[in-house]
Amino acid sequence: PGANNLIVNIIDQRVLKLTPQFLSYTTAKAALATLTTTLAQALGGQGIRVNAIGPGPVLKNSRQSDADWARQNEATILGHGATPADICGALLYLVSAHAVTGQMIAVDGGQHLAWQTPDVLVQE
């Protein structure tokens, strides 16, 4: 089996911990997660694997202050987000893992495991 029989969707680790703060974005990414699973079921018999990568904090967005970005990264389980190289590493794994299909790898410093992250806490 070769890597040419692989589809990798870029989702968001948020599909594991949904938030209403970005409703249309969250809905679209959740739909892509479902598509990943159902395509894996539909295409597996043809030898096509379908997986996803769910990044967490990788790059600061344009509306985010440096302090907010730092707090978001520090609040992950590992104390830091991912790098673009981490995303590439997950992709290389999926390319070489010929028995893996229908999965999403969260590359997020453990953000999807954290329960009190500053991006979802109500601030007083």
MDAnalysis code that builds the backbone (N, CA, C; Angstrom):
import MDAnalysis as mda
import numpy as np

u = mda.Universe.empty(372, n_residues=124, atom_resindex=np.repeat(np.arange(124), 3), trajectory=True)
u.add_TopologyAttr("name", ["N", "CA", "C"] * 124)
u.add_TopologyAttr("resid", np.arange(1, 125))
u.add_TopologyAttr("resname", ["PRO", "GLY", "ALA", "ASN", "ASN", "LEU", "ILE", "VAL", "ASN", "ILE", "ILE", "ASP", "GLN", "ARG", "VAL", "LEU", "LYS", "LEU", "THR", "PRO", "GLN", "PHE", "LEU", "SER", "TYR", "THR", "THR", "ALA", "LYS", "ALA", "ALA", "LEU", "ALA", "THR", "LEU", "THR", "THR", "THR", "LEU", "ALA", "GLN", "ALA", "LEU", "GLY", "GLY", "GLN", "GLY", "ILE", "ARG", "VAL", "ASN", "ALA", "ILE", "GLY", "PRO", "GLY", "PRO", "VAL", "LEU", "LYS", "ASN", "SER", "ARG", "GLN", "SER", "ASP", "ALA", "ASP", "TRP", "ALA", "ARG", "GLN", "ASN", "GLU", "ALA", "THR", "ILE", "LEU", "GLY", "HIS", "GLY", "ALA", "THR", "PRO", "ALA", "ASP", "ILE", "CYS", "GLY", "ALA", "LEU", "LEU", "TYR", "LEU", "VAL", "SER", "ALA", "HIS", "ALA", "VAL", "THR", "GLY", "GLN", "MET", "ILE", "ALA", "VAL", "ASP", "GLY", "GLY", "GLN", "HIS", "LEU", "ALA", "TRP", "GLN", "THR", "PRO", "ASP", "VAL", "LEU", "VAL", "GLN", "GLU"])
u.atoms.positions = np.array([
    [0.833, -1.207, 0.000],
    [0.000, 0.000, 0.000],
    [0.863, 1.252, 0.000],
    [0.438, 2.245, -0.737],
    [1.208, 3.475, -0.834],
    [0.476, 4.669, -0.282],
    [1.214, 5.747, -0.095],
    [0.650, 6.985, 0.448],
    [-0.352, 7.616, -0.503],
    [-0.321, 7.232, -1.780],
    [-1.258, 7.806, -2.742],
    [-2.688, 7.331, -2.497],
    [-2.890, 6.396, -1.581],
    [-4.219, 5.912, -1.216],
    [-4.672, 6.521, 0.103],
    [-4.355, 7.771, 0.320],
    [-4.611, 8.415, 1.604],
    [-5.202, 9.799, 1.405],
    [-6.242, 10.077, 2.173],
    [-6.808, 11.424, 2.273],
    [-6.596, 11.868, 3.710],
    [-6.052, 13.061, 3.897],
    [-5.888, 13.622, 5.240],
    [-6.586, 14.970, 5.282],
    [-7.586, 15.072, 6.120],
    [-8.297, 16.332, 6.329],
    [-7.681, 17.075, 7.500],
    [-7.619, 18.382, 7.398],
    [-7.173, 19.211, 8.517],
    [-8.433, 19.734, 9.194],
    [-8.627, 19.315, 10.418],
    [-9.859, 19.652, 11.133],
    [-9.503, 20.682, 12.204],
    [-9.700, 20.375, 13.436],
    [-9.366, 21.202, 14.592],
    [-9.639, 20.323, 15.797],
    [-8.761, 20.340, 16.763],
    [-8.980, 19.516, 17.945],
    [-10.252, 19.914, 18.679],
    [-10.800, 21.074, 18.383],
    [-12.043, 21.535, 19.018],
    [-13.210, 20.581, 18.792],
    [-13.138, 19.735, 17.774],
    [-14.236, 18.788, 17.571],
    [-14.322, 17.784, 18.719],
    [-13.269, 17.699, 19.531],
    [-13.288, 16.842, 20.715],
    [-13.793, 17.578, 21.949],
    [-13.846, 18.898, 21.888],
    [-14.329, 19.728, 23.000],
    [-15.030, 20.930, 22.371],
    [-16.292, 20.725, 22.001],
    [-17.030, 21.732, 21.241],
    [-17.261, 23.003, 22.047],
    [-17.322, 24.123, 21.349],
    [-17.602, 25.412, 21.960],
    [-18.543, 26.194, 21.051],
    [-19.522, 26.899, 21.625],
    [-20.431, 27.694, 20.807],
    [-19.854, 29.053, 20.424],
    [-18.643, 29.366, 20.868],
    [-18.080, 30.693, 20.634],
    [-17.837, 30.990, 19.155],
    [-17.579, 29.976, 18.377],
    [-17.347, 30.141, 16.941],
    [-18.258, 29.151, 16.220],
    [-19.548, 29.435, 16.237],
    [-20.574, 28.481, 15.833],
    [-20.385, 27.950, 14.415],
    [-20.233, 28.823, 13.430],
    [-20.137, 28.339, 12.047],
    [-18.836, 27.569, 11.821],
    [-17.740, 28.037, 12.396],
    [-16.456, 27.347, 12.274],
    [-16.540, 25.964, 12.918],
    [-17.070, 25.922, 14.144],
    [-17.183, 24.661, 14.871],
    [-18.071, 23.674, 14.121],
    [-19.184, 24.164, 13.590],
    [-20.098, 23.305, 12.833],
    [-19.414, 22.733, 11.594],
    [-18.681, 23.567, 10.876],
    [-17.990, 23.110, 9.669],
    [-16.922, 22.064, 9.997],
    [-16.157, 22.296, 11.049],
    [-15.103, 21.346, 11.412],
    [-15.695, 20.037, 11.927],
    [-16.804, 20.111, 12.668],
    [-17.470, 18.891, 13.136],
    [-18.009, 18.089, 11.951],
    [-18.527, 18.788, 10.950],
    [-19.000, 18.100, 9.744],
    [-17.842, 17.421, 9.019],
    [-16.689, 18.076, 8.965],
    [-15.520, 17.482, 8.317],
    [-15.027, 16.259, 9.098],
    [-15.152, 16.294, 10.420],
    [-14.785, 15.126, 11.230],
    [-15.698, 13.948, 10.906],
    [-16.992, 14.217, 10.777],
    [-17.942, 13.166, 10.413],
    [-17.665, 12.654, 9.001],
    [-17.355, 13.557, 8.089],
    [-17.014, 13.159, 6.725],
    [-15.779, 12.258, 6.718],
    [-14.803, 12.576, 7.546],
    [-13.593, 11.757, 7.640],
    [-13.947, 10.326, 8.023],
    [-14.783, 10.175, 9.040],
    [-15.174, 8.844, 9.500],
    [-15.972, 8.088, 8.439],
    [-16.964, 8.747, 7.866],
    [-17.822, 8.051, 6.902],
    [-17.102, 7.769, 5.583],
    [-16.198, 8.650, 5.180],
    [-15.395, 8.348, 3.986],
    [-14.458, 7.167, 4.241],
    [-13.912, 7.080, 5.450],
    [-13.064, 5.932, 5.785],
    [-13.864, 4.641, 5.662],
    [-15.114, 4.667, 6.116],
    [-15.974, 3.487, 5.995],
    [-16.285, 3.184, 4.530],
    [-16.600, 4.222, 3.768],
    [-17.023, 4.039, 2.380],
    [-15.879, 3.649, 1.449],
    [-14.685, 4.165, 1.704],
    [-13.573, 3.975, 0.770],
    [-12.576, 2.901, 1.197],
    [-12.701, 2.422, 2.426],
    [-11.748, 1.430, 2.923],
    [-11.666, 0.184, 2.057],
    [-12.805, -0.264, 1.554],
    [-12.826, -1.453, 0.705],
    [-12.084, -1.275, -0.608],
    [-11.854, -0.025, -0.978],
    [-11.095, 0.275, -2.198],
    [-9.618, 0.538, -1.889],
    [-9.241, 0.335, -0.631],
    [-7.852, 0.545, -0.238],
    [-7.487, 1.994, -0.001],
    [-8.486, 2.842, 0.186],
    [-8.230, 4.265, 0.435],
    [-8.442, 4.545, 1.917],
    [-7.412, 5.066, 2.551],
    [-7.496, 5.440, 3.960],
    [-7.865, 6.911, 4.061],
    [-8.673, 7.244, 5.068],
    [-9.081, 8.632, 5.289],
    [-8.865, 8.946, 6.762],
    [-8.053, 9.943, 7.033],
    [-7.735, 10.345, 8.396],
    [-7.767, 11.861, 8.496],
    [-7.507, 12.348, 9.689],
    [-7.509, 13.792, 9.911],
    [-6.458, 14.165, 10.936],
    [-6.037, 15.403, 10.853],
    [-5.166, 16.007, 11.856],
    [-5.951, 17.152, 12.467],
    [-5.964, 17.202, 13.790],
    [-6.680, 18.252, 14.510],
    [-5.703, 19.126, 15.274],
    [-5.194, 20.173, 14.634],
    [-4.269, 21.059, 15.340],
    [-4.959, 21.829, 16.459],
    [-4.180, 22.160, 17.449],
    [-4.604, 23.102, 18.480],
    [-3.859, 24.394, 18.231],
    [-3.378, 25.035, 19.291],
    [-2.639, 26.283, 19.089],
    [-1.318, 26.031, 18.359],
    [-1.207, 26.603, 17.168],
    [0.019, 26.488, 16.371],
    [0.547, 27.879, 16.051],
    [-0.325, 28.737, 15.540],
    [0.048, 30.106, 15.178],
    [-0.937, 31.081, 15.814],
    [-0.436, 32.189, 16.302],
    [-1.272, 33.229, 16.912],
    [-2.169, 33.843, 15.848],
    [-3.454, 34.024, 16.180],
    [-4.329, 34.665, 15.196],
    [-4.210, 36.181, 15.289],
    [-4.668, 36.859, 14.272],
    [-4.467, 38.309, 14.160],
    [-5.221, 39.113, 15.212],
    [-6.232, 38.529, 15.835],
    [-7.000, 39.246, 16.864],
    [-6.512, 38.943, 18.269],
    [-5.473, 38.173, 18.395],
    [-5.013, 37.699, 19.688],
    [-3.796, 38.496, 20.150],
    [-3.838, 38.945, 21.398],
    [-2.671, 39.641, 21.948],
    [-1.590, 38.612, 22.277],
    [-0.371, 39.091, 22.426],
    [0.723, 38.194, 22.801],
    [0.442, 37.539, 24.147],
    [-0.136, 38.296, 25.081],
    [-0.451, 37.754, 26.408],
    [-1.514, 36.656, 26.318],
    [-2.555, 36.875, 25.512],
    [-3.594, 35.853, 25.336],
    [-3.029, 34.599, 24.677],
    [-2.160, 34.795, 23.695],
    [-1.527, 33.666, 23.020],
    [-0.690, 32.852, 24.007],
    [0.074, 33.540, 24.829],
    [0.905, 32.854, 25.820],
    [0.040, 32.085, 26.816],
    [-1.043, 32.697, 27.287],
    [-1.942, 32.023, 28.236],
    [-2.578, 30.783, 27.612],
    [-2.985, 30.883, 26.350],
    [-3.601, 29.738, 25.679],
    [-2.620, 28.569, 25.592],
    [-1.385, 28.852, 25.248],
    [-0.373, 27.799, 25.153],
    [-0.019, 27.219, 26.510],
    [0.150, 28.072, 27.502],
    [0.516, 27.607, 28.839],
    [-0.583, 26.770, 29.475],
    [-1.833, 26.962, 29.058],
    [-2.964, 26.237, 29.641],
    [-3.144, 24.835, 29.059],
    [-2.367, 24.467, 28.056],
    [-2.468, 23.100, 27.533],
    [-1.859, 22.140, 28.553],
    [-2.200, 20.884, 28.448],
    [-1.687, 19.881, 29.383],
    [-0.155, 19.834, 29.376],
    [0.455, 19.995, 28.213],
    [1.918, 19.968, 28.115],
    [2.564, 21.323, 28.362],
    [1.757, 22.378, 28.460],
    [2.296, 23.711, 28.705],
    [2.750, 24.436, 27.450],
    [2.463, 23.867, 26.296],
    [2.807, 24.513, 25.022],
    [1.926, 23.936, 23.924],
    [1.735, 24.720, 22.888],
    [0.983, 24.249, 21.725],
    [1.889, 23.469, 20.791],
    [1.449, 23.348, 19.562],
    [2.205, 22.608, 18.554],
    [2.954, 23.570, 17.645],
    [3.848, 23.022, 16.869],
    [4.565, 23.785, 15.849],
    [4.150, 23.247, 14.476],
    [4.413, 24.006, 13.424],
    [4.159, 23.451, 12.089],
    [4.894, 22.124, 11.864],
    [6.071, 21.980, 12.449],
    [6.814, 20.720, 12.318],
    [6.072, 19.563, 12.989],
    [5.369, 19.842, 14.090],
    [4.568, 18.802, 14.743],
    [3.436, 18.328, 13.831],
    [2.815, 19.266, 13.124],
    [1.748, 18.917, 12.184],
    [2.322, 18.043, 11.064],
    [3.489, 18.426, 10.559],
    [4.153, 17.626, 9.518],
    [4.492, 16.231, 10.034],
    [4.914, 16.146, 11.287],
    [5.218, 14.843, 11.884],
    [3.997, 13.941, 11.932],
    [2.848, 14.513, 12.286],
    [1.606, 13.728, 12.299],
    [1.257, 13.257, 10.889],
    [1.454, 14.128, 9.915],
    [1.177, 13.760, 8.525],
    [2.095, 12.627, 8.068],
    [3.373, 12.734, 8.387],
    [4.312, 11.671, 8.009],
    [3.929, 10.342, 8.653],
    [3.469, 10.400, 9.907],
    [3.002, 9.180, 10.562],
    [1.838, 8.572, 9.779],
    [0.840, 9.403, 9.447],
    [-0.333, 8.892, 8.732],
    [0.034, 8.335, 7.360],
    [0.993, 8.950, 6.699],
    [1.447, 8.441, 5.398],
    [2.023, 7.032, 5.548],
    [2.737, 6.787, 6.635],
    [3.416, 5.499, 6.800],
    [2.590, 4.455, 7.551],
    [1.510, 4.849, 8.205],
    [0.718, 3.924, 9.030],
    [-0.408, 3.319, 8.190],
    [-0.099, 2.278, 7.463],
    [-1.021, 1.718, 6.474],
    [-2.238, 1.021, 7.074],
    [-2.248, 0.783, 8.378],
    [-3.407, 0.146, 9.013],
    [-4.283, 1.153, 9.757],
    [-4.013, 2.444, 9.589],
    [-4.769, 3.477, 10.306],
    [-5.724, 4.164, 9.343],
    [-7.005, 4.153, 9.692],
    [-8.007, 4.869, 8.909],
    [-9.150, 5.297, 9.822],
    [-9.799, 6.382, 9.459],
    [-10.937, 6.880, 10.231],
    [-10.555, 7.565, 11.527],
    [-9.318, 7.994, 11.651],
    [-8.830, 8.578, 12.895],
    [-8.503, 10.052, 12.745],
    [-8.608, 10.768, 13.860],
    [-8.102, 12.131, 13.925],
    [-7.022, 12.167, 14.999],
    [-5.876, 12.700, 14.653],
    [-4.796, 12.878, 15.619],
    [-4.846, 14.323, 16.095],
    [-5.054, 14.512, 17.386],
    [-5.036, 15.855, 17.969],
    [-3.580, 16.234, 18.218],
    [-3.125, 17.275, 17.551],
    [-1.751, 17.767, 17.692],
    [-1.878, 19.136, 18.343],
    [-1.977, 19.136, 19.676],
    [-2.429, 20.341, 20.368],
    [-1.822, 20.562, 21.744],
    [-0.752, 19.850, 22.058],
    [-0.167, 19.993, 23.386],
    [-1.090, 19.496, 24.489],
    [-2.086, 18.715, 24.119],
    [-3.048, 18.208, 25.092],
    [-4.187, 19.167, 25.388],
    [-4.362, 20.197, 24.564],
    [-5.422, 21.173, 24.826],
    [-6.796, 20.512, 24.884],
    [-7.035, 19.500, 24.069],
    [-8.348, 18.846, 24.074],
    [-8.615, 18.097, 25.374],
    [-7.590, 17.860, 26.174],
    [-7.743, 17.191, 27.463],
    [-7.951, 18.167, 28.614],
    [-7.573, 19.409, 28.401],
    [-7.663, 20.414, 29.468],
    [-9.113, 20.823, 29.682],
    [-9.479, 21.043, 30.894],
    [-10.863, 21.393, 31.214],
    [-11.023, 22.841, 31.634],
    [-9.938, 23.540, 31.899],
    [-10.031, 24.943, 32.307],
    [-9.054, 25.780, 31.498],
    [-9.329, 25.930, 30.227],
    [-8.444, 26.708, 29.373],
    [-8.962, 28.133, 29.241],
    [-8.071, 29.112, 29.148],
    [-8.498, 30.514, 29.128],
    [-9.350, 30.880, 27.924],
    [-9.285, 30.109, 26.873],
    [-10.093, 30.428, 25.702],
    [-11.558, 30.049, 25.876],
    [-11.893, 29.263, 26.908],
    [-13.292, 28.899, 27.133],
    [-13.816, 29.314, 28.503],
    [-12.947, 29.718, 29.400],
    [-13.384, 30.149, 30.727],
    [-14.082, 31.494, 30.654],
    [-15.096, 31.650, 31.465],
    [-15.763, 32.948, 31.574],
    [-14.923, 33.799, 32.510],
    [-14.478, 34.929, 32.018],
    [-13.629, 35.815, 32.811],
    [-14.494, 36.850, 33.521],
    [-14.193, 37.107, 34.769],
    [-14.956, 38.106, 35.523],
    [-14.253, 39.429, 35.544],
])
